[in-house]
């Protein structure tokens, strides 16, 4: 029985943020692919039924049936894309809540870093649309007595 060695935690907060973001992206991509397949699979049978129904109702030209089938395929792709986006968002949110949030807490405790520092490093390091930035709560900014 072979086991994979545990992934070494990076020493730099920027590298750790990149690692966590890649983890979110990987899980999101896997679930989106699965969700698209499920969405497409759920609509194929209704499309076939729709084409048969159109044929029975009198659309007996091949072009008319082809147009009905293409319209059904467009709907199937749109539904598959919707299911994929929902699955991706759900998987990333769940991974963040179940694992990554705790990993960040343990990392910050181990490295004796402040959350605000990690948040700032993540914002500078990661691209603006990065999933990790979407799920990281912004740190509370302490106001000085003059600003209150």
C-alpha positions in Angstrom: 0.0 0.0 0.0 1.5 3.3 -1.1 0.6 6.6 0.5 1.2 10.0 -0.8 3.4 12.2 1.4 1.7 15.1 3.1 2.0 18.4 1.3 4.6 20.6 3.0 3.2 23.8 4.2 4.9 26.8 2.5 6.9 29.1 4.7 5.8 32.3 3.0 2.2 33.5 3.4 2.1 34.4 -0.3 3.0 30.8 -1.3 0.4 29.5 1.2 -2.3 31.7 -0.3 -1.4 30.5 -3.8 -1.5 26.9 -2.6 -5.0 27.3 -1.0 -6.3 29.1 -4.1 -5.1 26.3 -6.4 -6.8 23.8 -4.1 -10.1 25.7 -4.4 -9.7 26.0 -8.2 -9.0 22.3 -8.6 -12.0 21.2 -6.5 -14.2 23.8 -8.3 -13.2 22.5 -11.7 -13.8 18.9 -10.8 -17.3 19.6 -9.5 -18.1 21.9 -12.4 -17.2 19.2 -14.9 -19.3 16.6 -13.0 -22.2 19.1 -12.7 -22.1 19.9 -16.5 -22.4 16.2 -17.2 -25.3 15.8 -14.8 -27.1 18.8 -16.3 -26.6 17.5 -19.8 -27.7 14.0 -18.9 -30.8 15.2 -17.2 -32.0 17.0 -20.3 -31.2 14.5 -23.1 -34.2 12.3 -22.5 -36.6 15.2 -22.6 -35.0 16.4 -25.8 -35.5 13.0 -27.5 -39.1 13.0 -26.3 -39.6 16.5 -27.6 -38.3 15.6 -31.1 -40.5 12.5 -31.2 -43.5 14.5 -30.0 -42.7 17.2 -32.7 -42.6 14.4 -35.4 -45.9 13.0 -34.2 -47.6 16.4 -34.3 -46.7 16.9 -37.9 -43.2 18.4 -38.1 -42.3 15.8 -40.7 -39.5 17.6 -42.5 -35.9 16.8 -41.5 -35.1 20.5 -41.3 -38.0 21.2 -38.8 -36.9 18.2 -36.6 -33.3 19.4 -36.8 -34.3 22.9 -35.6 -36.3 21.4 -32.7 -33.4 19.2 -31.8 -30.9 22.2 -32.0 -33.2 24.3 -29.8 -33.3 21.5 -27.3 -29.5 21.1 -27.3 -29.2 24.9 -26.7 -31.4 24.5 -23.7 -29.5 21.5 -22.5 -26.2 23.3 -22.8 -27.5 26.3 -20.9 -28.9 24.1 -18.2 -25.7 22.1 -18.0 -23.7 25.4 -17.6 -26.0 26.6 -14.9 -25.7 23.3 -12.9 -21.9 23.4 -13.4 -21.6 26.9 -12.1 -23.8 26.1 -9.0 -21.8 22.9 -8.4 -18.5 24.8 -8.7 -19.5 27.5 -6.3 -21.0 25.1 -3.8 -17.9 22.8 -3.8 -15.5 25.7 -3.3 -17.6 27.2 -0.5 -17.9 23.9 1.3 -14.1 23.2 0.9 -13.4 26.7 2.3 -15.7 26.2 5.3 -14.7 22.6 6.1 -10.9 22.7 5.5 -9.3 25.8 4.3 -10.6 28.1 7.0 -9.1 25.8 9.7 -5.8 25.5 7.7 -5.5 29.2 7.6 -6.0 29.4 11.4 -3.5 26.7 12.0 -1.0 28.3 9.6 -1.3 31.8 11.2 -0.9 30.3 14.7 2.1 28.3 13.6 3.8 31.3 11.9 2.5 33.8 14.5 1.0 36.0 11.9 -2.0 38.3 12.1 -5.0 37.6 10.0 -5.0 41.1 8.6 -1.4 40.5 7.3 -2.4 37.3 5.6 -5.4 39.0 4.1 -3.3 41.8 2.7 -0.6 39.4 1.3 -3.4 37.4 -0.3 -4.8 40.5 -2.0 -1.5 41.5 -3.4 -0.4 38.0 -4.4 -3.6 36.6 -6.0 -5.4 37.8 -9.1 -8.5 39.9 -8.4 -11.0 37.1 -9.2 -9.3 34.4 -7.2 -11.7 32.2 -5.3 -9.7 32.4 -2.1 -10.2 36.2 -2.0 -13.9 35.7 -2.5 -14.2 33.6 0.6 -11.7 35.3 2.9 -13.6 37.6 5.2 -12.1 41.1 5.3 -10.4 41.8 8.6 -11.9 44.3 11.0 -10.0 47.5 10.9 -9.4 49.1 14.3 -10.1 52.8 14.2 -8.0 55.2 16.2 -9.9 57.3 18.8 -9.7 60.3 16.5 -11.5 58.4 13.6 -14.4 57.1 15.7 
